[in-house]
Amino acid sequence: MKEAALTTPGSPARPDAGGDALRLAAARAAQIAGQRVALIFARQAGDAPGAPLRLRAASGYETREQARGASDAVQRDLEEALAAGAPRPLSEAARVARGATGGLVWPLACDGRAHGALVVAGAAVDDAARASLAEIAEGLALRLDHAHLAARTARLDQDLARQSQVAEKKGEEVLELSEALFAQDIELLRSHEKLGKVEKLKNDFIEKMSRELRTPLNSIIESIIQVLAGENETLSGAAQASLRRALDEGTAFLRTLQNILDLWRIKQGELPVELHELNFREVVDEAIFSIQDTLGEKPVQIEKRILQPFPKIRTDLTKLNQILFLLLDNAAKFTHEGGIHIEASVAEGRLVCEIRDTGIGICADDQQFVFDEFYQVDELSSTKYRGAGLGLTLVRDLVVLLDGELSLASEVGRGTTVTFRLPVQTLS
């Protein structure tokens, strides 16, 4: 058995890192180790973090028994390498491969999550070989972590279908995991040479997100609207209030999902710019109406000042509406009292719009990161304030897509001001 992927007989089918990928990785690692041997240990996708490591692939052995015998000889080295979280020399290389003079045990971990280890035995490992093995280990760790996240997401999807009464909580967890998968798909794309077949993974992920999340979520939202619109007298006031909260949460979830898809399309150059004639005042009024649920009963006044003369303009209506909504929604979320002020003007072919609030503000150290994907100012933000940390990122990308400029100024306890400038066509 020169090279093979090893699995446990009778194990159930579930998302995994792929036997062929592990086998090829083992063969390449063995070649780097001086035409000797390589072993790959990993947990099955979906196993608990503390589950035992299994021998999943081996290269350089004539039989399975030889490979399993070698795996027994490295158990202590595996435990020490995983505990240290760093590569360590193989203590008994000769027991792993006949004639071996050196070797390494390399933990396979991604973002602090350890899923396995790579063991090589052969000639002494020089710097060049160590760098090559590091690339293999990095690719394996990301692939294994991706498989574990995909398995966990699949289980949560099944729970969501069986337990509609807890759809909100499970949906938030599915969204968080989907965001992690989304970020890792981008990383997979950048690491195409290491992982292979990334284009298929990307398309499968987008298709899965669109079908498995948006379709049932739209159905749930439509059903709730039909029940509320039916004026069913058998529903108590508490039941109607619960349905309205579920509708608000479902709509927010769907909007976040749409933000993720829009970000993806922008990065892929697949979100076109379409120019429309529009009345800016009407666009502002629509955005203000859309954030009333976010404001709720808070004592916050919204004021707008549209400087004269203000002509009709041509720009992308959908994207301008999205920019205004996201900025106003963000201001409403973090403003508990006081006001939100909107000021806009058109001069020299540019629309200049400033949104100023009296909210909690952002400290100077955090201001440089607020437009980063999934960024939250502190660990409590994701629980205290609803949102995935994508709104300002999407605002930035939409403004850039429209060839505009975006700036932010803020002071803790005094509020935040965001200004965007967009080139527009003015109409008489």
C-alpha positions, 0 to 999 in steps of 0.5 A, a space after each residue: 500500500 504505497 499510498 491510501 486513504 484510510 477510513 473506519 468501516 461502517 461510518 455514516 456518510 457526511 461532509 468530509 475533507 475528501 479521501 483523494 485530497 488526503 491521499 495526494 497530500 500524504 504522497 506529496 509529503 512523503 516525497 518531500 521527506 526523502 521518498 520515505 513515509 507520511 501519515 495523516 491523522 484527523 477527526 471525522 467531520 462533525 466529531 466533537 473537538 475531544 474525539 480521538 484522532 484517526 489515521 486517515 491517509 498514509 503513503 510509503 507503506 506496503 500494507 495497511 498493517 504497516 501503516 497502523 503499526 507506525 501510527 501506534 508508534 507516534 501517539 505520544 508525539 501526536 499528543 505533545 504536538 497538539 498540546 504545544 500547538 506547534 511542529 515538533 521533531 519525531 522522537 522515534 523516526 526509525 520506528 515509523 519508517 525503516 532507514 529514516 533519520 528524522 521526521 516531524 509531527 505537524 498539528 493541523 489547526 485553523 483559528 485555534 481549532 485542531 482537527 488532526 496532525 501530519 507526520 513525516 519520516 525520512 531524511 533530515 528536514 531542511 528549511 526548504 522541505 519545512 516550508 513545503 510541509 508548512 504549505 501542505 499542513 496549512 491547506 489540510 488544516 483549512 480543508 478539514 476545518 471547512 469540512 467540520 463547519 459544513 457538517 455542523 451547518 448541515 446538522 443545524 439546517 436539519 434542526 431548523 426544519 424540525 423545530 420551527 419554534 426555535 428557527 430564530 435562534 438556530 437561524 442566527 447560528 446558521 448565519 454565523 456559520 455561513 458567514 464563516 464558510 463564506 470567509 473561508 470560501 474566499 480564502 479557498 479561492 486565494 489558495 487555489 494552487 494548494 487546495 484545488 477545485 475551489 471554483 466548484 466549492 464557491 459555486 456550490 456554496 452560493 447555490 446552497 446559501 440561495 436555496 437552503 436559506 433564502 427559499 425557506 426564509 421567504 416562505 416563513 416571512 410570507 406565511 407570517 404576513 398572511 396570518 397577520 393580514 388575515 385578521 384572525 380573531 382567534 389569535 391573542 394579542 401576545 400571539 400577534 406580538 410574537 408573530 410581529 417580532 418573528 417577522 422583524 427578525 426574519 426580515 432582518 435575517 433576510 436583509 443580512 443574507 442579501 448583504 452577504 450576497 451583494 458583497 460577494 457579487 461586488 467582489 466578483 464584479 457581478 453587480 452592475 451599475 444601472 442609472 435612473 432618474 430620481 428625486 433624492 428627497 423621496 429616496 431619503 423619506 423612504 429610507 427614514 420610513 424603513 428604519 422606524 422598527 430600529 428606532 422603536 420607542 427611543 426618544 430620537 428625532 430625525 431631521 433632514 436638510 436638503 440644501 437648495 437648489 437641489 435638482 433631479 439627478 441620475 444615479 443608481 437608485 437601488 444602490 443609493 437607497 441601500 447606502 442611505 438605509 444602511 447608514 441610517 439603520 446603523 445610526 438608529 441602532 447606536 443612538 438611544 436619545 437625541 437626534 439623527 441629522 441628514 444634510 445633502 447638497 449637489 454641487 459640481 456634479 457630485 451629491 454630498 450627503 452627511 448623516 450625523 447622530 448623537 449616539 455612543 460614538 466610536 473610539 479613535 483606535 476602532 475607527 480604522 476597522 469599522 468598515 472591515 467585514 464582520 468587525 464589531 467594536 467590542 465582544 458585546 456588540 454582537 449580542 447587544 446590537 443586532 447585526 453581523 458587522 457587514 452594513 458599513 462594509 457594504 456601504 463602503 463597497 457600494 460607494 466605491 462601485 459608484 466611484 464615490 468617496 466615504 469618510 467617518 468622524 466620531 467621538 465616544 459619547 458624542 456621536 458619529 458623522 458619516 459623509 459620502 460623495 457620489 458623482 451624479 448627472 444633474 437634470 434641469 
